[in-house]
Amino acid sequence: FKIPATSSPKEAAYQNINDELMLDGNPRLNLASFVTTWMEPECDKLIMESMNKNYVDMDEYPVTTELQNRCVNIIANLFNAPLGDSETAVGVGTVGSSEAIMLAGLAFKRKWQNKRRAEGKPVDNPNIVTGANVQVCWEKFARYFEVELKEVKLKEGYYVMDPVKAVEMVDENTICVVAILGSTLNGEFEDVKLLNDLLVEKNKETGWDTPIHVDAAMGGFIAPFIYPELEWDFRLPLVKSINVSGHKYGLVYAGIGWAIWRSKENLPEELIFHINYLGTDQSTFTLNFSKGSSPVIVQYYQLIRLGFEGYKKVMENCTENAMVLKEGLEKTGRINIVSKDQGVPMVAFSLKNNCHYNEFEVSKLLRQYGWIVPAYTMPPNAQHVTVLRAVVRCDFSRTMAERLVLDIEKVLHDLDGNFQEKN
């Protein structure tokens, strides 16, 4: 915990660290994470070649800035942003969806404040409406930026936000309603279309103009390719901003996220800073400043390398492997499936009988086989439900799915034996 007094040979320093890191889990077997754990060797090469470029030095690295702008426009078009032929999309690359969410939330808060001040109304009690299934970064946003978080509680068997209840909770102080395209709990897509339609009606009745933000951290790089008819994006008039994680199903290593706005009018100008001490006038709207260029560069690589066809094949393959895992678990006769077929390719499941041992014990024993499969309880009011979750990423093969089923069966058999010995 203190810097050593003397230097070490580079070989010894490397070996000491490398030996310790061997005790980490295997990223490929980490089924807790949605974050990409494999990329092509060409990506690794691009990453190494650009590691020493600071992303914020736009004047010094103009091509990197151009690649970021191309990514923003590609993603905005993928999300059906209403852009003219020569119109540039409004968005920014971020460290991850957490930063993108903070930026989107700040934009909503400032828009709401500006409107309220113009009407001579107080601006001291903003709130945001979400489901209780939101990722913790929304709780962070609410706490850090002093916005009340109004959560729609869940119930057993329904683990996403109910749009009807969400709209009922909206009031004149609501800066936006957050819909999730791919819940971390069970992968399910929330019904953004129904939320939009209900909110349109409420806005007409009240004279408010409450907007929607879509947290598409997981689903933003899935829905356009395998559910193209699903209306969740800028096709819906009240959707004003969307975040997506490039380092999840965007197929890029951590950390890269994207914040995309419907149009310039949805991003208040006063939140954009202009600096000139890096060479020329540059506009910036980020919480983070210095960061590596590599994630942006390899995001662009994936977009042009795979194209629409390639992403579609990857997402279809992930979905098929998730179905193999789901069907294998169902065949054991001892598993309840909590996740949905349409959504993020993952399988959330629980034990049909957890009287003698529970999901946490299953998770612990799976570590013996190298698998990292988290167990967790659902949020209020479904906290009595415990589930295990296996995320299917692009490097999770059919063979791995079949092997995981076999190893789960072994764990259940071992736990059965332990219970019988005790009794």
Secondary structure by P-SEA (a helix, b strand, c coil): cccccccccaaaaaaaaaaaacccccccccccccccccccaaaaaaaaaccccccccccccaaaaaaaaaaaaaaaaaacccccccbbbbbbbcccaaaaaaaaaaaaaaaaaaaaaaaccccccccccccccccaaaaaaaaaabbbbbbbccccccccccaaaaaaaccccccbbbbbccccccccccaaaaaaaaaaaaaaacccbbbbbbccccccccccccccccccccccccccbbbbbccccccccccbbbbbbccccccccccbbbbcccccbbbbbcccccccaaaaaaaaaaaaaccaaaaaaaaaaaaaaaaaaaaaaaaacccccccccccccbbbbbbcccccccaaaaaaaacccccbbbbbbbccccccccbbbbbbcccccaaaaaaaaaaaaaaaaaaaaaaaaac
